[in-house]
Amino acid sequence: MDIERIIDELHLYEKKVLKALEKLEPPISPEDIVKSEKMDIKAVMSALGSLESKGLVSVHKSVDKILKPTHASKKYAIKGLPERQILQLLSKEGPLEISEIMKKSSLDKTENKVAIGWLMRKKWAKIEDNTIKITSEGEKSLERLGSDEILLQELAEKGQIKLSSLSDKLKKAFKLLNQRKGLLKVKKVKEHEIHLTDKGKTILERGLEIREEATQLTHDDLKTGRWKKLYYRGYDIHAEYPIIFPGKMHPLKRIIEEIRDIFLKMGFTEARGPIIESAFWNFDCLFQPQDHAAREMQDTFYVKNPPETKLPDKSLVEKVRMVHEDGGSTGSEGWQYKWDVEIAKKSVLRTHTTCVSARFLLENKPPLKMFSIGRVFRRETITYKHLPEFHQVEGIVAAENVTFKNLLGILREFYTRLGFKVRFRPAYFPYTYLSTECEIYLPEKETWIELGGAGMFRPEVLEPLQVETPVAAFGLGIERLAMIRLGIEDIRMLYQSNLGWLRSLPVCP
């Protein structure tokens, strides 16, 4: 940058700070400049930041500690640390049992315990048959103070000491004292040491004129004609500008909206359902047996209030019972067990959104295309890839001529619109047959990853709902898809509100 232009664009406060640096002897701190120029500390720090960005000064930042004595340390500086007082007692009385020390010492019970501990640690004494005796090291220490005791005395005399000003020996003493509660007050302080750069020295050699500057015209300046005498400071068009973080949609919400938009454009209708469901809709209606592992307390959240939910029409409940027990009129053998309506009444946090599909089939006649997006809950241990609460998108297509091939085509179209290459492999689910799992290809990892399940609803699901047409169904996890799209390895990132990460994401995908 041109030197003359820099001088022209310098603020009055920047010029004052440069002048102060020219006349002060190093090391120079912001506080020195405040005293020299009678400026506010905030104005000085602001000017230093601007000067540093222009390369005119360098600011060395460091962190120091201020040590101050407490009431206890002042007392011990006079009387001696607890272990010193016990050492002197042993020197006077000879070896003593611990109980005798407790009686004869002027220290309280806690201080006596601390003293005995530090006597052992400093090797000033030893315990033999419950009797404490002075060691040779203790005898020597009677004649001289330890470094920790010296530091305590200095603190009591001076009131406060900078850690950086201590000798290596006393710094070790500080570490020793700092392990003991209530002896030191330690406060961290930031320090700045300012130096002129060669560029800054060049500016000063050219000369700086300290005078009042105007940055804007006022109505009064124009009216009185004072504007003719004003000196106008130049503007630095290359000056740093604040980084602005515009408001934007959360990335997980954005992906949910993208999925919603795809299905709406494919002609699907969106449906919603309750988060608290009956076991009937969540499990029984989907032909999941009542002894299935997924119904166990370690896998499903059961709700205490309300503990039970109202079941639908009795005829539907009866048909579901028959399907479970002997297959009803579907030609299936069912699960061959005694179905319990009380188990079906239990309240659960829904483990999937398929229950929304079941309700929709009961209330709407085919042909239809429906999808739902919502939160689901499972008793998962929180890890980098599992959460007890996550999102799922569920969908069904019901019509006279719908086939498994149609289902694969719908899913292929959906993943293609999301920008993924997809393949399918056979799978098993309790309420669909044929069944498949969808896998998408990750070019950067050269691998396939499973992202959801799909299949044709079994007759045991459809018959109680009085649905006579084939129904293709699918359910896909959204968080795993979001992790792939956002390039993150830990699912918790989606919920931790990490502002640095969120701000770094683009406004648009």
VOGU-3710 file (C-alpha; in Angstrom, 3 decimals, decimal comma):
1> mdieriidel> 0,000/0,000/0,000  1,209/3,541/-0,787  2,720/5,228/2,305  1,069/8,581/1,623  -2,313/6,949/1,277  -1,818/5,095/4,568  -0,994/8,369/6,342  -4,060/10,029/4,829  -6,330/7,216/5,999  -4,997/6,986/9,558
11> hlyekkvlka> -7,543/7,768/12,272  -6,743/10,379/14,897  -6,466/7,684/17,565  -4,101/5,650/15,385  -1,850/8,692/14,957  -1,812/9,298/18,721  -0,855/5,696/19,392  1,965/5,819/16,832  3,278/9,049/18,388  3,201/7,418/21,835
21> lekleppisp> 5,140/4,402/20,558  7,739/6,774/19,134  8,476/8,405/22,467  7,952/5,558/24,961  10,701/3,168/25,970  10,035/-0,541/25,310  8,538/-2,785/26,529  5,340/-0,864/25,842  1,899/-1,957/27,007  -1,543/-0,510/26,150
31> edivksekmd> -1,688/0,886/29,676  1,520/2,866/29,003  -0,132/4,457/25,949  -3,266/5,273/27,990  -1,151/7,184/30,528  0,975/8,898/27,898  -1,854/10,129/25,637  -4,679/10,284/28,220  -6,784/8,031/26,006  -9,469/5,511/26,891
41> ikavmsalgs> -8,210/1,896/26,961  -10,924/0,835/24,495  -9,828/3,500/22,030  -6,198/2,382/22,398  -7,029/-1,301/21,828  -9,188/-0,469/18,814  -6,429/1,667/17,296  -3,833/-1,058/17,935  -6,013/-3,634/16,181  -6,336/-1,383/13,140
51> leskglvsvh> -2,602/-0,523/13,100  -1,696/-4,208/13,369  -3,946/-5,068/10,400  -2,094/-2,398/8,384  1,276/-3,837/9,386  2,409/-0,720/11,295  2,730/-2,377/14,712  3,162/-5,884/16,044  1,345/-6,949/19,202  2,765/-9,824/21,204
61> ksvdkilkpt> 0,056/-11,390/23,380  0,789/-13,513/26,419  -1,061/-14,871/29,427  0,343/-14,449/32,934  -0,964/-15,280/36,395  -1,316/-12,907/39,329  -0,801/-14,598/42,700  -2,428/-13,135/45,807  -2,436/-14,412/49,389  -5,566/-15,560/51,201
71> haskkyaikg> -6,393/-15,004/54,888  -5,106/-18,526/55,642  -1,809/-18,015/53,800  -1,195/-14,718/55,630  -1,714/-16,555/58,928  0,657/-19,354/57,907  3,257/-16,832/56,703  3,480/-15,670/60,355  2,962/-18,930/62,279  4,310/-21,338/59,687
81> lperqilqll> 2,540/-23,925/57,567  0,699/-26,671/59,523  3,497/-29,175/58,899  6,062/-26,602/60,149  4,096/-26,152/63,367  3,899/-29,918/63,969  7,618/-30,264/63,126  8,424/-27,684/65,790  6,157/-29,499/68,257  7,978/-32,790/67,598
91> skegpleise> 11,322/-31,048/67,998  10,241/-29,765/71,393  8,330/-32,815/72,698  10,076/-35,678/70,915  8,251/-38,541/69,145  4,483/-38,393/69,678  1,538/-40,614/68,942  -1,006/-39,188/66,489  -3,597/-38,843/69,262  -1,114/-36,874/71,387
101> imkkssldkt> -0,360/-34,520/68,497  -4,082/-33,867/68,125  -4,255/-32,869/71,822  -1,085/-30,791/72,062  -1,238/-29,020/68,686  -2,868/-25,606/68,400  -4,216/-26,622/64,983  -7,753/-27,860/64,395  -8,550/-31,458/63,443  -8,478/-30,836/59,674
111> enkvaigwlm> -5,225/-28,864/59,841  -3,599/-31,643/61,891  -4,506/-34,234/59,250  -3,156/-31,961/56,503  0,017/-31,337/58,509  0,717/-35,055/59,039  0,143/-35,729/55,344  2,591/-33,025/54,275  5,149/-34,125/56,910  5,216/-37,501/55,200
121> rkkwakiedn> 5,234/-36,010/51,701  8,153/-33,673/52,509  9,917/-36,543/54,338  10,230/-34,427/57,472  8,826/-37,235/59,614  7,924/-40,913/59,571  5,357/-43,068/61,354  6,440/-46,121/63,322  3,941/-48,037/65,511  1,482/-45,134/65,356
131> tikitsegek> 4,221/-42,775/66,559  5,526/-39,869/64,492  9,275/-39,219/64,571  11,387/-36,513/62,946  13,650/-37,699/60,110  17,131/-36,357/59,308  15,508/-34,299/56,513  13,133/-32,879/59,094  16,049/-31,948/61,376  17,637/-29,990/58,510
141> slerlgsdei> 14,342/-28,269/57,738  14,138/-26,937/61,301  16,978/-24,609/60,401  15,725/-23,446/56,986  12,489/-22,520/55,253  11,199/-24,412/52,230  10,659/-22,610/48,918  6,867/-22,782/49,404  7,216/-21,040/52,772  9,471/-18,376/51,249
151> llqelaekgq> 6,852/-17,722/48,532  4,131/-17,391/51,177  6,164/-14,788/53,048  6,859/-12,792/49,860  3,167/-12,795/49,008  2,266/-11,605/52,505  4,775/-8,746/52,190  4,053/-7,645/48,584  0,321/-8,370/48,348  0,568/-9,819/44,840
161> iklsslsdkl> 3,227/-11,280/42,537  3,304/-12,100/38,826  4,058/-15,740/38,172  6,412/-14,808/35,320  8,558/-12,745/37,731  9,324/-15,740/39,964  12,552/-17,701/39,844  12,424/-21,326/38,652  12,656/-22,471/42,275  9,699/-20,352/43,352
171> kkafkllnqr> 7,686/-21,426/40,294  8,018/-24,991/41,553  6,951/-23,726/44,980  3,849/-22,181/43,354  2,880/-25,544/41,858  3,255/-27,088/45,313  1,160/-24,432/47,047  -1,466/-24,417/44,326  -2,227/-28,050/45,115  -3,443/-26,980/48,544
181> kgllkvkkvk> -6,897/-25,511/48,925  -7,362/-21,988/50,216  -3,727/-20,795/50,195  -3,561/-18,859/46,914  -5,776/-16,676/44,791  -4,741/-17,112/41,162  -6,044/-14,855/38,410  -5,153/-15,163/34,733  -4,327/-11,887/32,993  -3,693/-11,159/29,336
191> eheihltdkg> -0,710/-8,978/28,555  0,216/-7,139/25,360  3,658/-5,953/24,342  3,645/-3,534/21,408  6,440/-2,883/18,912  6,700/-0,611/15,891  7,368/-2,405/12,624  9,726/-1,054/9,978  6,661/0,140/8,092  5,433/1,972/11,190
201> ktilerglei> 8,830/3,624/11,648  8,722/4,782/8,015  5,312/6,391/8,621  6,666/8,253/11,668  9,722/9,439/9,739  7,386/11,012/7,149  5,717/12,943/9,962  2,220/12,820/11,411  0,071/15,847/12,110  -2,280/15,504/15,081
211> reeatqlthd> -5,438/17,501/14,384  -9,184/17,180/14,636  -10,685/15,215/11,782  -14,177/15,015/10,356  -15,638/11,795/9,030  -19,028/13,169/7,992  -20,792/16,429/7,225  -23,608/17,625/9,439  -26,458/19,982/8,695  -24,936/22,485/11,110
221> dlktgrwkkl> -21,546/22,332/9,319  -23,202/23,274/6,026  -25,423/25,965/7,524  -22,614/27,785/9,373  -19,976/27,326/6,668  -17,731/25,483/9,113  -17,288/22,721/6,528  -14,766/24,944/4,681  -12,304/24,738/7,603  -12,765/21,075/8,448
231> yyrgydihae> -10,112/18,470/7,740  -11,621/15,318/6,259  -10,015/11,984/6,903  -9,663/9,661/3,924  -11,422/6,321/3,722  -9,596/3,014/3,304  -11,561/1,060/0,723  -9,323/-1,943/1,468  -10,122/-1,952/5,191  -11,364/-5,162/6,793
241> ypiifpgkmh> -15,101/-5,588/6,888  -17,200/-7,591/9,337  -18,145/-11,109/8,333  -21,916/-11,389/8,118  -23,688/-14,662/8,806  -27,109/-14,483/7,170  -30,079/-16,349/8,577  -30,624/-19,700/6,885  -32,474/-22,959/7,309  -30,890/-25,678/9,454
251> plkriieeir> -29,222/-28,250/7,127  -31,314/-31,147/8,467  -34,519/-29,139/7,972  -33,341/-28,188/4,495  -32,877/-31,848/3,512  -36,294/-32,718/4,957  -37,836/-29,949/2,840  -35,961/-31,228/-0,224  -37,362/-34,745/0,315  -40,847/-33,339/0,856
261> diflkmgfte> -40,585/-31,343/-2,384  -39,497/-34,423/-4,380  -42,449/-36,541/-3,243  -44,945/-33,714/-3,783  -43,640/-33,266/-7,335  -43,989/-37,023/-7,882  -47,702/-36,716/-7,113  -47,718/-37,967/-3,510  -50,037/-36,642/-0,784  -48,480/-35,833/2,597
271> argpiiesaf> -49,998/-37,273/5,786  -49,222/-36,896/9,474  -49,875/-38,964/12,566  -49,461/-38,825/16,365  -46,070/-39,299/18,006  -47,630/-41,203/20,937  -49,184/-44,316/19,433  -50,888/-47,457/20,678  -48,954/-50,686/20,356  -51,909/-51,738/18,190
281> wnfdclfqpq> -51,099/-49,263/15,374  -47,335/-49,359/15,916  -47,001/-53,158/15,974  -50,163/-55,307/15,905  -51,818/-53,761/12,863  -48,557/-54,341/10,957  -48,598/-58,059/11,767  -45,740/-57,850/14,235  -46,164/-60,571/16,896  -46,550/-59,551/20,517
291> dhaaremqdt> -43,434/-61,490/21,542  -41,260/-59,807/18,895  -37,888/-58,534/20,205  -38,593/-54,995/18,961  -41,418/-54,711/21,523  -39,107/-55,222/24,502  -38,514/-52,353/26,945  -34,853/-52,147/25,864  -35,918/-51,349/22,288  -39,136/-49,326/22,615
301> fyvknppetk> -40,143/-46,330/24,763  -43,353/-47,150/26,653  -45,305/-44,143/27,932  -46,410/-43,942/31,593  -48,989/-41,203/31,079  -51,252/-42,155/29,449  -50,342/-45,829/29,989  -53,021/-46,947/27,522  -54,655/-45,532/24,408  -58,085/-46,033/22,907
311> lpdkslvekv> -58,243/-48,729/20,243  -60,110/-48,275/16,933  -63,381/-49,958/15,927  -63,923/-53,392/17,523  -64,326/-55,083/14,156  -60,816/-53,963/13,105  -59,358/-55,106/16,436  -61,091/-58,489/16,028  -59,741/-58,924/12,480  -56,201/-58,116/13,653
321> rmvhedggst> -56,606/-60,682/16,483  -57,701/-63,370/14,034  -54,837/-62,617/11,634  -52,316/-62,927/14,475  -53,792/-66,131/15,904  -54,585/-68,175/12,796  -54,200/-65,960/9,729  -57,912/-65,123/9,450  -59,184/-65,332/5,897  -55,805/-64,541/4,314
331> gsegwqykwd> -54,805/-68,182/3,837  -51,898/-67,636/6,285  -51,419/-69,647/9,480  -50,781/-66,462/11,467  -48,383/-66,574/14,425  -50,245/-69,345/16,277  -50,476/-67,730/19,725  -53,148/-66,169/21,977  -53,297/-62,475/21,045  -53,724/-60,109/24,054
341> veiakksvlr> -55,769/-56,932/23,575  -54,277/-55,404/26,764  -50,802/-55,487/25,218  -52,186/-53,776/22,120  -53,561/-50,905/24,259  -50,152/-49,891/25,661  -48,895/-46,400/24,797  -45,554/-46,125/22,991  -43,485/-43,462/21,299  -43,772/-44,552/17,678
351> thttcvsarf> -40,750/-46,536/16,495  -41,454/-45,842/12,799  -43,853/-43,838/10,648  -45,400/-46,969/9,068  -48,264/-46,584/11,541  -49,192/-43,382/9,633  -49,438/-45,489/6,463  -51,705/-48,022/8,194  -54,048/-45,311/9,470  -54,115/-43,687/6,024
361> llenkpplkm> -55,090/-46,969/4,336  -57,997/-47,374/6,769  -59,291/-43,861/6,095  -58,657/-43,599/2,315  -59,553/-45,839/-0,588  -57,072/-46,722/-3,370  -55,788/-45,636/-5,787  -53,518/-43,432/-3,674  -49,940/-42,260/-3,201  -49,026/-41,031/0,276
371> fsigrvfrre> -45,854/-40,090/2,159  -45,148/-38,860/5,674  -42,073/-37,357/7,343  -41,736/-37,347/11,101  -39,770/-38,093/14,222  -39,496/-41,641/15,512  -38,049/-42,994/18,757  -36,056/-46,094/19,705  -34,050/-46,980/22,792  -30,651/-46,551/21,172
381> titykhlpef> -27,405/-45,749/22,980  -26,175/-42,352/21,818  -23,090/-42,842/19,633  -21,550/-41,226/16,571  -24,048/-43,085/14,367  -27,096/-43,719/16,594  -29,616/-41,490/18,407  -32,779/-42,387/20,350  -34,698/-39,818/18,298  -34,434/-39,396/14,538
391> hqvegivaae> -36,486/-38,731/11,385  -37,993/-41,131/8,898  -39,819/-40,699/5,595  -42,486/-43,302/4,929  -44,638/-43,851/1,878  -47,188/-46,136/0,242  -48,596/-46,567/-3,256  -51,853/-48,481/-3,539  -53,580/-49,303/-6,869  -54,994/-52,266/-8,776
401> nvtfknllgi> -51,906/-52,918/-10,901  -49,084/-51,835/-8,521  -46,223/-54,356/-8,489  -42,881/-54,802/-6,788  -41,269/-53,557/-9,996  -43,263/-50,296/-9,711  -41,940/-49,886/-6,149  -38,320/-50,234/-7,313  -38,970/-47,683/-10,065  -40,407/-45,147/-7,600
411> lrefytrlgf> -37,435/-45,531/-5,252  -34,947/-45,317/-8,125  -36,576/-42,082/-9,288  -36,514/-40,650/-5,740  -32,802/-41,383/-5,193  -31,914/-40,175/-8,685  -33,556/-36,827/-7,929  -31,456/-36,661/-4,756  -28,359/-37,248/-6,891  -27,555/-40,850/-5,914
421> kvrfrpayfp> -26,969/-44,081/-7,787  -29,099/-46,804/-6,147  -29,293/-50,593/-6,101  -31,542/-53,075/-4,288  -30,928/-56,332/-2,462  -33,357/-58,858/-0,903  -34,318/-58,333/2,753  -36,836/-59,431/5,392  -39,390/-57,283/7,253  -42,320/-58,619/9,348
431> ytylstecei> -45,002/-56,737/7,425  -43,807/-56,854/3,781  -43,211/-59,548/1,158  -41,418/-59,208/-1,229  -38,943/-57,010/0,717  -35,814/-55,100/-0,247  -33,151/-52,806/1,172  -32,023/-49,737/-0,785  -28,302/-49,047/-1,085  -26,711/-45,920/-2,530
441> ylpeketwie> -23,205/-45,646/-3,969  -20,579/-43,341/-2,425  -17,935/-42,625/-5,110  -15,459/-41,037/-2,671  -15,437/-44,218/-0,551  -16,054/-46,610/-3,454  -18,687/-48,421/-1,411  -22,435/-48,975/-1,087  -24,388/-47,975/2,030  -27,840/-49,125/3,135
451> lggagmfrpe> -30,338/-46,281/3,468  -33,804/-47,792/3,907  -36,218/-50,674/3,482  -39,216/-51,303/1,257  -41,603/-54,020/0,128  -45,166/-55,056/-0,670  -47,522/-55,096/2,329  -48,469/-58,641/3,324  -52,105/-59,794/3,079  -52,089/-60,080/6,902
461> vleplqvetp> -51,629/-56,260/7,034  -54,116/-55,405/4,282  -57,013/-57,781/5,031  -58,018/-56,241/8,421  -57,834/-52,763/6,816  -60,189/-53,975/4,033  -57,671/-53,095/1,326  -58,016/-55,368/-1,685  -55,389/-53,842/-3,979  -51,611/-54,373/-3,770
471> vaafglgier> -49,765/-51,792/-1,628  -46,099/-50,899/-2,112  -44,465/-49,402/0,999  -41,092/-47,876/1,875  -39,363/-46,330/4,869  -36,106/-44,387/4,708  -33,876/-42,865/7,399  -33,196/-39,143/6,913  -30,301/-38,513/9,332  -28,002/-40,989/7,595
481> lamirlgied> -28,834/-39,360/4,278  -28,093/-35,938/5,811  -24,695/-37,147/7,065  -23,756/-38,261/3,553  -24,970/-35,053/1,945  -23,199/-32,844/4,521  -19,993/-34,899/4,708  -20,073/-35,496/8,475  -19,061/-38,639/10,372  -20,946/-37,994/13,636
491> irmlyqsnlg> -24,762/-37,924/13,660  -24,705/-35,766/16,809  -23,463/-32,841/14,715  -27,009/-32,501/13,380  -28,340/-31,679/16,858  -25,482/-30,000/18,761  -25,978/-26,467/17,369  -22,274/-26,081/16,574  -22,383/-22,451/15,405  -18,969/-22,584/13,727
501> wlrslpvcp> -20,030/-25,546/11,588  -23,515/-24,163/10,875  -22,107/-20,791/9,804  -19,641/-22,461/7,451  -22,397/-24,200/5,506  -23,627/-22,493/2,320  -26,970/-20,698/2,374  -28,130/-22,808/-0,575  -27,254/-26,499/-1,122
//
